[in-house]
């Protein structure tokens, strides 16, 4: 069960010198807008499979609806700190270090270069097309180096690169396996039918449906099946089967059930790995937070998943605190400083958080 023990982000988006040590089973990230909470989740997601360049692209696009296809170079460009305005090109890098519960330590160094195309593109290879995306006058190269030190002290070095010219993509084979299973649930995941369809389809393909049904029953006992159906052959639709009611299309379920399905599917697919949930309170009424968070924590415990959650909601903090019950040691909260602040990240253990909230009523946000 590989989980993150610590991560040090030297450079990534607007984060510099940010360190999260002694990570827990349930990790809560709080802070003001633009403090970098989502960026921390993205850094963790990329660190799970850093040498796969397409992981960078997929994670960069989690901030948008899947129908919005931001050009690849624009997605990649903003992963890297910008010191000066871009004119005829851009060059930057990101660096992260982390420790996994297996005892392995990692260092990821990434170099990105974007420039006007003044050279001939290389020969087109298989799977090089970027379907439906506009051509760009810029070309780009992303290089990723991974240094991995095992618990036995042995060093392993791997690297990969991605080149893009005139809308064509050329990727060297990824030399490394995924380090940690990972799933990312964004604030719009439950509203993006295509994304949910893909998640449920993967659940079915990997024969994880019994696990997801069992997890959904923690929230709604009468759910006994999940299917992808095609009513009258008009397209794929997710249906939940409720005992006594029958099949109900997900489109008529409430946001709570949609969100729960997104959580359950992601947790099942992240089994023995990491689940990252951005703005966890999205689409949830404050009165429903306690039940939803209890469900989410139970799901992650059942699948042995390490949970990372960002929130702006004080009700969400209290609900998450209540959801861990007597196992306060499982919960760790990090308060990220506002952008430009010289204050360090503050870490609160579960018992400290409990005392601050219940005795002092401190607003940690």
C-alpha positions as CSV (number, residue, x, y, z in Angstrom):
1,X,0.0,0.0,0.0
2,X,2.3,2.8,-1.2
3,X,1.3,6.2,0.3
4,X,3.0,9.5,0.4
5,X,4.9,10.4,3.6
6,X,6.1,13.8,2.6
7,X,6.4,16.0,-0.5
8,X,8.6,19.1,-1.0
9,X,7.7,21.3,-4.0
10,X,10.6,23.4,-4.9
11,X,9.0,24.8,-8.1
12,X,5.6,24.0,-9.6
13,X,3.1,26.5,-10.9
14,X,3.2,29.3,-8.3
15,X,4.5,27.1,-5.5
16,X,8.1,27.5,-4.3
17,X,9.7,26.0,-1.3
18,X,6.5,24.4,0.0
19,X,6.9,21.3,2.2
20,X,4.3,18.9,3.6
21,X,5.8,16.5,6.1
22,X,4.3,13.7,8.2
23,X,1.3,13.2,5.8
24,X,-1.6,11.2,7.2
25,X,-4.2,8.8,6.0
26,X,-6.7,11.6,5.6
27,X,-5.1,15.0,4.7
28,X,-7.1,18.2,4.6
29,X,-5.7,21.3,2.8
30,X,-7.2,24.7,3.7
31,X,-6.3,28.2,2.9
32,X,-7.5,31.3,1.0
33,X,-8.2,31.5,-2.7
34,X,-5.1,31.3,-4.8
35,X,-3.0,29.8,-2.0
36,X,-2.1,26.8,-4.1
37,X,-4.3,24.0,-2.7
38,X,-5.3,22.7,-6.2
39,X,-1.6,23.0,-7.3
40,X,-0.6,20.7,-4.4
41,X,-3.1,18.1,-5.5
42,X,-1.8,18.4,-9.1
43,X,1.8,18.0,-7.9
44,X,0.9,14.8,-6.0
45,X,-1.0,13.4,-9.0
46,X,1.9,14.0,-11.3
47,X,4.4,12.6,-8.8
48,X,2.4,9.3,-8.9
49,X,3.6,8.8,-12.5
50,X,6.0,11.6,-13.3
51,X,7.7,10.2,-16.4
52,X,4.5,9.8,-18.3
53,X,4.2,13.2,-20.2
54,X,0.5,12.6,-20.9
55,X,-0.1,12.5,-17.1
56,X,1.0,16.2,-17.1
57,X,-1.5,17.0,-19.8
58,X,-4.4,15.1,-18.3
59,X,-3.9,16.7,-14.8
60,X,-3.5,20.2,-16.3
61,X,-6.9,19.8,-18.0
62,X,-8.7,18.7,-14.8
63,X,-9.3,22.4,-14.1
64,X,-11.7,22.6,-17.0
65,X,-14.7,20.9,-18.4
66,X,-13.6,18.0,-20.7
67,X,-15.3,19.7,-23.7
68,X,-12.9,22.6,-23.4
69,X,-9.7,21.4,-25.2
70,X,-7.1,24.0,-24.2
71,X,-4.0,23.6,-26.5
72,X,-1.4,21.2,-25.0
73,X,1.3,23.9,-25.0
74,X,-0.9,26.2,-23.0
75,X,-1.7,23.4,-20.5
76,X,2.0,22.6,-20.0
77,X,3.3,26.1,-20.1
78,X,1.6,27.2,-16.8
79,X,3.0,24.3,-14.8
80,X,6.2,26.1,-14.6
81,X,7.0,29.4,-12.7
82,X,7.0,32.5,-15.0
83,X,9.5,35.1,-13.9
84,X,9.1,37.3,-17.0
85,X,6.4,37.8,-19.6
86,X,6.5,35.4,-22.5
87,X,7.5,37.0,-25.8
88,X,9.0,34.7,-28.5
89,X,9.2,31.7,-26.4
90,X,9.4,30.3,-22.8
91,X,11.7,28.1,-20.9
92,X,11.1,26.9,-17.3
93,X,11.4,24.0,-15.0
94,X,9.6,22.3,-12.0
95,X,11.3,20.3,-9.2
96,X,9.7,18.1,-6.6
97,X,11.0,15.7,-3.9
98,X,8.9,13.1,-2.1
99,X,9.1,10.1,0.2
100,X,6.8,7.0,-0.2
101,X,5.8,4.7,2.7
102,X,7.8,1.9,1.0
103,X,10.9,3.9,2.0
104,X,11.7,5.1,-1.5
105,X,12.6,8.7,-2.0
106,X,12.0,10.5,-5.3
107,X,13.3,13.6,-7.0
108,X,11.6,14.8,-10.2
109,X,13.2,17.4,-12.4
110,X,11.3,18.8,-15.3
111,X,12.5,21.1,-18.1
112,X,10.0,22.7,-20.5
113,X,11.0,24.7,-23.6
114,X,8.6,26.5,-25.9
115,X,9.8,28.3,-29.1
116,X,8.6,29.5,-32.5
117,X,8.9,26.8,-35.1
118,X,11.9,27.7,-37.2
119,X,13.0,24.1,-37.8
120,X,11.5,21.2,-39.7
121,X,9.3,18.9,-37.8
122,X,10.6,15.3,-37.4
123,X,9.0,12.4,-39.2
124,X,5.5,11.7,-38.1
125,X,5.1,8.5,-36.0
126,X,2.2,6.4,-35.0
127,X,-0.3,8.0,-32.6
128,X,1.2,11.4,-33.2
129,X,-2.1,13.1,-34.2
130,X,-3.7,15.5,-31.8
131,X,-7.3,15.0,-32.8
132,X,-9.3,18.2,-33.3
133,X,-6.8,20.6,-31.9
134,X,-5.6,23.7,-33.8
135,X,-2.1,23.9,-35.1
136,X,0.2,26.3,-33.3
137,X,3.2,28.4,-34.5
138,X,5.0,27.3,-31.4
139,X,6.8,24.0,-30.8
140,X,7.4,22.6,-27.3
141,X,9.6,20.0,-25.6
142,X,9.0,18.6,-22.2
143,X,11.7,16.5,-20.5
144,X,11.2,14.7,-17.2
145,X,14.0,13.1,-15.1
146,X,13.2,10.9,-12.2
147,X,15.8,9.8,-9.6
148,X,14.5,7.1,-7.3
149,X,16.4,5.9,-4.2
150,X,15.2,2.6,-2.8
151,X,15.0,1.7,0.8
152,X,18.1,-0.4,0.3
153,X,20.0,2.7,-0.9
154,X,20.1,1.8,-4.6
155,X,19.6,4.6,-7.1
156,X,17.5,4.3,-10.2
157,X,17.4,7.0,-13.0
158,X,14.7,7.2,-15.6
159,X,13.8,9.9,-18.1
160,X,11.2,10.6,-20.8
161,X,10.3,13.4,-23.1
162,X,7.5,14.7,-25.2
163,X,7.9,16.9,-28.3
164,X,5.1,18.7,-30.1
165,X,5.5,20.3,-33.5
166,X,2.6,21.8,-35.6
167,X,-0.1,19.9,-33.7
168,X,1.8,16.6,-33.9
169,X,2.9,14.9,-30.7
170,X,6.0,12.6,-30.4
171,X,6.6,10.8,-27.2
172,X,9.5,8.6,-26.2
173,X,8.4,5.3,-24.5
174,X,7.6,5.8,-20.8
175,X,10.3,3.8,-19.0
176,X,8.7,3.6,-15.6
177,X,5.6,2.1,-14.1
178,X,3.1,4.2,-12.1
179,X,4.7,4.7,-8.7
180,X,1.4,5.0,-6.8
181,X,-2.2,4.3,-8.1
182,X,-4.0,7.7,-8.2
183,X,-7.4,9.2,-9.0
184,X,-8.3,12.9,-9.2
185,X,-11.8,14.2,-8.6
186,X,-12.3,17.8,-9.6
187,X,-15.2,20.1,-8.7
188,X,-16.8,19.4,-12.1
189,X,-16.2,15.6,-12.3
190,X,-19.7,14.7,-11.2
191,X,-21.3,17.1,-13.8
192,X,-19.2,15.8,-16.7
193,X,-21.1,12.8,-18.0
194,X,-18.4,11.7,-20.3
195,X,-15.9,11.7,-17.5
196,X,-18.2,9.7,-15.2
197,X,-18.9,7.3,-18.1
198,X,-15.2,6.7,-18.6
199,X,-14.8,6.1,-14.8
200,X,-17.7,3.7,-14.6
201,X,-16.6,1.9,-17.8
202,X,-13.2,1.4,-16.3
203,X,-14.8,0.1,-13.1
204,X,-16.8,-2.4,-15.2
205,X,-13.7,-3.4,-17.3
206,X,-11.6,-4.1,-14.2
207,X,-14.5,-6.0,-12.5
208,X,-14.8,-3.6,-9.6
209,X,-18.5,-3.1,-9.8
210,X,-19.3,-5.1,-6.6
211,X,-16.9,-2.8,-4.8
212,X,-18.5,0.4,-6.1
213,X,-22.0,-0.9,-5.4
214,X,-21.0,-1.8,-1.8
215,X,-19.5,1.7,-1.4
216,X,-22.6,3.4,-2.8
217,X,-24.8,1.4,-0.3
218,X,-23.0,3.2,2.5
219,X,-24.9,6.3,1.3
220,X,-28.1,4.8,-0.2
221,X,-28.9,1.3,1.0
222,X,-31.3,0.6,-1.8
223,X,-28.7,0.9,-4.6
224,X,-27.9,-2.6,-5.7
225,X,-26.5,-2.3,-9.2
226,X,-24.8,0.1,-11.6
227,X,-25.1,-0.3,-15.4
228,X,-24.3,1.5,-18.6
229,X,-27.3,1.2,-20.8
230,X,-28.3,2.5,-24.2
231,X,-32.1,3.2,-24.2
232,X,-33.4,2.7,-27.7
233,X,-29.8,2.7,-28.9
234,X,-29.5,6.4,-28.5
235,X,-26.3,6.6,-26.6
236,X,-24.6,5.3,-23.4
237,X,-26.3,6.3,-20.1
238,X,-25.3,5.5,-16.5
239,X,-28.2,3.9,-14.5
240,X,-28.4,3.2,-10.8
241,X,-30.7,0.3,-9.9
242,X,-32.7,0.9,-6.8
243,X,-34.4,-2.1,-5.2
244,X,-38.2,-1.5,-5.4
245,X,-37.9,1.3,-7.9
246,X,-35.8,-0.1,-10.7
247,X,-33.4,1.6,-13.1
248,X,-32.9,5.3,-12.7
249,X,-30.7,7.3,-15.1
250,X,-28.0,9.2,-13.3
251,X,-29.1,12.3,-15.0
252,X,-32.2,12.5,-12.7
253,X,-30.3,11.7,-9.5
254,X,-29.4,14.6,-7.2
255,X,-25.9,16.1,-7.1
256,X,-25.2,14.2,-3.9
257,X,-25.6,10.8,-5.6
258,X,-23.6,12.0,-8.6
259,X,-20.8,13.2,-6.4
260,X,-21.0,10.0,-4.4
261,X,-20.6,7.9,-7.5
262,X,-17.6,10.0,-8.6
263,X,-16.0,9.4,-5.2
264,X,-16.8,5.7,-5.1
265,X,-15.6,5.0,-8.6
266,X,-12.4,7.0,-8.0
267,X,-11.7,5.3,-4.7
268,X,-12.3,1.8,-6.2
269,X,-9.9,2.6,-9.1
270,X,-7.3,4.1,-6.6
271,X,-7.3,1.0,-4.4
272,X,-4.1,0.8,-2.4
273,X,-3.2,4.2,-3.7
274,X,-4.2,7.9,-3.5
275,X,-7.5,9.7,-4.0
276,X,-7.3,13.5,-4.6
277,X,-10.5,15.5,-4.2
278,X,-10.6,19.2,-5.0
279,X,-13.2,21.4,-3.3
280,X,-14.8,18.5,-1.7
281,X,-17.9,20.4,-0.6
282,X,-18.9,21.3,-4.2
283,X,-22.6,20.4,-4.9
284,X,-23.2,19.3,-1.3
285,X,-25.6,21.0,1.1
286,X,-24.1,21.8,4.5
287,X,-26.6,19.5,6.1
288,X,-25.4,16.6,4.0
289,X,-21.7,17.2,4.6
290,X,-21.4,14.9,7.6
291,X,-23.0,11.9,5.9
292,X,-21.0,12.5,2.7
293,X,-17.7,12.8,4.5
294,X,-18.4,9.8,6.7
295,X,-19.1,7.9,3.4
296,X,-15.9,9.2,1.8
297,X,-13.7,8.3,4.7
298,X,-15.3,4.8,5.0
299,X,-14.8,4.3,1.3
300,X,-11.1,5.2,1.5
301,X,-10.6,3.0,4.6
302,X,-12.3,0.1,2.8
303,X,-10.1,0.4,-0.2
304,X,-6.9,1.3,1.7
305,X,-6.7,4.7,0.0
306,X,-4.8,7.7,1.2
307,X,-7.1,10.7,0.9
308,X,-6.2,14.3,0.1
309,X,-9.0,16.9,0.2
310,X,-9.1,20.7,-0.4
311,X,-11.9,22.9,0.9
312,X,-12.9,26.5,1.6
313,X,-15.8,25.4,3.9
314,X,-15.5,25.5,7.7
315,X,-18.5,23.2,7.8
316,X,-16.4,20.8,5.7
317,X,-13.6,21.0,8.2
318,X,-15.9,20.1,11.0
319,X,-17.6,17.4,9.0
320,X,-14.3,15.8,8.1
321,X,-13.2,16.0,11.7
322,X,-16.4,14.2,12.8
323,X,-16.0,11.6,10.1
324,X,-12.8,10.1,11.5
325,X,-14.5,9.5,14.8
326,X,-12.1,8.4,17.5
327,X,-9.3,7.7,15.1
328,X,-8.1,11.3,15.2
329,X,-4.5,10.3,14.4
330,X,-5.6,9.5,10.9
331,X,-6.4,13.1,10.1
332,X,-3.9,15.8,9.3
333,X,-4.7,19.4,8.3
334,X,-2.4,21.8,6.5
335,X,-3.1,25.5,6.2
336,X,-1.4,27.0,3.2
337,X,-0.3,30.6,3.5
338,X,-1.7,33.3,1.1
339,X,0.2,33.9,-2.1
340,X,3.2,36.2,-1.4
341,X,3.1,35.6,2.3
342,X,6.3,34.7,4.2
343,X,4.4,32.6,6.7
344,X,5.1,28.8,6.6
345,X,2.6,26.0,6.1
346,X,0.9,25.2,9.4
347,X,0.3,21.5,10.2
348,X,-2.4,20.4,12.7
349,X,-2.7,16.9,13.9
350,X,-6.2,15.4,14.4
351,X,-6.3,15.9,18.1
352,X,-5.0,19.5,17.8
353,X,-7.6,20.3,15.2
354,X,-10.3,18.8,17.4
355,X,-9.2,21.0,20.3
356,X,-8.9,24.1,18.3
357,X,-12.3,23.7,16.8
358,X,-14.3,22.4,19.8
359,X,-12.6,24.5,22.5
360,X,-11.5,27.6,20.8
361,X,-13.7,27.7,17.7
362,X,-10.7,28.8,15.6
363,X,-11.4,29.4,11.9
364,X,-8.5,27.6,10.2
365,X,-9.4,28.7,6.7
